[in-house]
Amino acid sequence: MQEIVLVVDDDKAILEYTAELLTRIGANVLTCNSPVEALAIIREKPVAIVVSDYYMPGMTGLELFSRMREFSHGIVKILMTSKADLAMAVGAINSGEVFRFLSKPWQEAEMIDAVRNGVRRYRMLRASSEDMEFLLHALGQTIELKDTLTKGHCDRVASYAEIIARKLGLDMEAKHDIEVGSWLHDCGKIGVPEAILNAERGLNDDEMEVIRKHPLWGATVAEAANMPDMVVNIVLHHHEYYNGGGYPMGLAGDAIPLEARIVAAADVYDALRSSRPYRPGFSFDETRRIMESMSGNQLDPTILATLFEGLEEHRDESGDHPHPPRLN
């Protein structure tokens, strides 16, 4: 098995014994004797399974598992303890926090069975997640087929939003939801007639009213698909204005969810940089000047500043900033 299994225990003898046992069955084993060190490893390496002792100095195994969600929500967790607490074990398993619970001293067959089943569980979850992401990405691209002016838009918005999220220090799960929300932010346009989407003229009031409904239609789709709250918020609120003049709800300032303010800035940046039949795309500096005039009105000033700080790091030798590749 190629997946990384991380064993965490402050008892050196048990740590070495467990690592040797799992190495014998072909596991790719890493070890450490402190939860803090374990978190550092998880930040840097694609760990699939964590086998952790419960009672350790400074942090319990369950606290470690909870902290791990900041960096990855797909790791399979196996908990072991020499002081078997049935209520604690049942609660941890029922909450979904723990995949298996082993009471010390465990039998070799128990540990091997737990890890092998954990690998199967990890592979199943990963395949399911990859399939779902493929479908969501495909849905975003399908919307673009209706709107001939926006090919590649959802990928580029996701890239720009990722720059902001990374600069703000958001955790892995939040960055993932922002990426998915970026793909789906315009999914409500599936209900907008192509004649309106592709009109090469100003829209009349009735047509604008149809356009303004797409966040509500999209949020209905996202909720029906049981998308995370952050994804629904992006779809619903990415056209809200920081000064309260946007739609569909007229939210203002911090009442607009952070994730929606992030995608709103990324969305505007890509729209300005992209060419249209009636104008070429604006340069980086031109786009910056235009967007700075929107600061505090349409766009959150802090998010806007963060976007351009990140973009400055990616400017090419000509001093311009091309559309970036996917960053994930």
N, C-alpha and C positions, 0 to 999 in steps of 0.2 A: 504493500500500500504506500502510495506516495504522499498522502495527506500527513500534515504535521500534527503530532500528538504532543501536547505540552503537559508535563507532570509537575505539580506544585505541592511540596510538602516540606515542613521545617525539620522533619526527622530525616537525617542524611541516609541512614541505613535503609529506611523504607523507600526513599526516593531512588536510591541506586538499585534496589531490588526490583521495584516496579519498572524502572527504565530498562533493566536487563531483560525482564520477562517480555515486555512489549517489543523490544528490539529483536528477540528470538522469533517472534511471529511476523517479522518484516515491517514493523511500524517505523516511521521516521520520527524519532523521539527527541524532544528537547526537555531539559529539566531546569528547575530553579527552586530555591528554598524560601522565597518570600513572595507574597502577593504583589508587592510594588514592582519587583523585578518581572513578574509575570505580565503585568500591564505594559511594561516597556517592550517586552518581546512581542506581545500581541499588536502593539502599534506598528511594529516593523515587519512582521512576518505573517503570511497567510495561514494562521493556525486553524485547524479544522476541529480539534477536540481538546478540551482541557479536563484533565483528571486532577482534582484538587482535594487536599485535606480540608476538613471543616475548621478545626481549631488550630489557628496559627497566630503568632504575635502580631498585633497591629490591625489585622483585618481577617474576618472569617472567610471561609470559602464562598458562602452565599453573598457576602459583600463584594468579594472579588468578581463573582459572576454578574452582579448588578453593574459594577463599574465597567465590565467588559463591553456592555451594550453601547458605550460611548464610541467604541472603535469598530465593532462588528456585531451584527445581530444574527449571524448565521452559525456561530460556533456551538458545537454540541458539548454539553456540560455533564460531567460525571463527578459526583461528590462522594468522598469517603470520610469516615470518622470512626474513632475508637470508642466514642461515647454515644452509642446509638440512641437517638431521640426520635421515636416513631412519629410523633406529631410534627416535628420539624421536617422530617423526611417526606411525609405525605404532603404537607403544605407546600414544600419546595417543588415536588413533582407535579402536584395539581395546578400550581401557578404557571407551569411551563418553564420555570427557572432551571430545573434540573431534568436531564434525560434519564439518568440512572443513579441509584443510591447504593453504595457498598459499605457494609459495616466491617470495620477492622476487628479481628484479622480476617480478611477475605481469602477465599480460595483462589488459586491461580486460574482455574476454569471460569470463575465468576468475572475476574478482571478481563480475561481474554474475550469472553462473550460480550461483556459490556462495551469494550472498545470496538470489536468487530461490528456489533450492531450500531454503535455510534457512527462508524465510518459509513455504513449503509444509509443511516439517517442523514448524514451530512451530504452525501452524494444525491440523495433523493431531493432534499431541500434545495440544493444548488441547482439541480436540473429544473426543478419547478420554478425557481426564481428566474433562471435564465430564459425559460420559455415565456414567462409572464412579461419580462422586460422586452423580449423580442416582439410580443404582441402589442405592448404599449407603444414601443417605438414605431412599429408598423402603423398603428392607428394615427400617430402624429404625422407620419409621412403620407398617409391616405388623405388627411385633411389638406395637406399641401397640394395634392393633385387637383383639388377643387379650386384652389387659389393659385393661379399660374405665376403670380408674382413672388411667391414665398418659398421656392424650392430651397431646401436645406436650412430653412429658418429655425425650425425647432432644435436641430442639432447645434446651431450657432448660439441660440439663446441659452441652451443648456451649458455650453462652454463658457459664455460670459458670466452666467449666474454662478457657475462653479468657481470662477476667479473671485467673485465677491464673497461667496460662502467660505472659501479657504482663507481669504484675508481676514474675515471676521472670526475665524477660529471655530466655526461650527463643527459639530461632531459628525462622524461618518454617516449615521442614520439620517440626520438632517440633510446632509449633502446629497444623499441618495434620493430622498423624497423631493428635494428641489430639482434634481435632474429629471425625475419622472414628471413632476409638475411642469417643467419647462417643455418637455415633449408634448404634454397634453394641454397646455395653457389655452390653445385655440380650438380644442376639440368641439366646442359648441358651434363652430362654424359649419359643421356638418349639416346644420339646419338652415344655413343662410344660402339663398339661391346664388348660383354661380354668376348670374347676370349682375348681381350686386357686388359680389366679391371681386369680379374682374372688370368692373366699370372703369373706363379711362376718362372719367369726368367726375365732377363733384356730385355727391349723393344728395337727393332731396330729403326732406324731413322724415317722410315715411320710410325711406330706405335706411336712414340713419337709425331710426327706431328699431328696425329689424337687426341691424348690426349690434346695437346696444343690448340685445337680448342674448347674444351668444355666450357671455359668461354664466348666465343663469342656466341656459341649456346645457352647457358643458359641465357645470357643477352637478347637475342632476345625473349626468352620465357617470361622473367620477364617484358620486355617492352610491349609485346603483352597483358599481363595480367594487364597492368596499375599499376604495382607495384611502390611504392615511389622511388625517385631517390637514396636514401640510399641503398635500397634493390638491385636495378640494379647495383649500384657501387660495392657492395660486390660480386655479382655474376661475374661481369666483371673483377674485379681487384684483387681478393684474391690471385692470383699467381704472382702479380708484386713483384719485389724485391726492397728493400730499396735502393740498389746501382744501380738500373736501369737494372739489368740483368734478370729480369723475363719476363712474358708474360701475355696477348697478345700484350701489347702496349709499353713495355719497359719503363714505368714511373719510376721516382725515387723520393725519399724523400717525401716532403710534397705535391708533385704533385699527389701522390697516395692518394685517399680519406681516411680520418681518419678511417671511418667505415671498409674499406677494410683492412687497416693495423691492426685493432683490430682483425678481423676474421682470417687474415693470421696467426697471432701469436697463436690464439686459435686452429686453424687447425693443425699447426705444433706440438703444445704441445700434442694434442690428438693422432696424428699419431705416435709420439715417445712413448707415454705411452701404446699404444695398441699393443697386440701381433700379430705377423704375422707367417705364416707357416715356414718361414725361420729364425725367431728370436723371443724371448719373448719380452714383453714390457719392456722398460727401467724404472728404478726406478725414483723417483722424483729428487734425486740429480744428477743422470746420465743425465736425460733429461735437467735439468737446465744447466749442463756443456755444453752439445751439443748445446743448444739454445743460450747460451752466446757466443759461437764461431760464431754464425750467426748474432750477434748484429752489426748493421751498414752495414751488407752485405745483407742478405736476409730479416732481420727483423728490424723494427724501434726500436732503443734502448730504447726510453721512454716507448713505449707500452710494450716491453719485461719486463722492470723493473716493470711496473705497474702490469702486469700479475703475476709475482712471489711475489710481495708484497701482492696481494690478495690471492694467493694460500697458502702463509705461514699462513694466518689466518685460513685456513681450514685443516691444516695438522693434521693427527690423532696421537694417543698416541705412535704409533710405529715410528713416525718421517717421515712416508711416506704420500703421498697424494693420496687417492683413487679417482676414477672417481666420481665426485660429483653428487648428485641428481639434478633434475631440480630445479632451484632457483626461478622461477617466480611463 
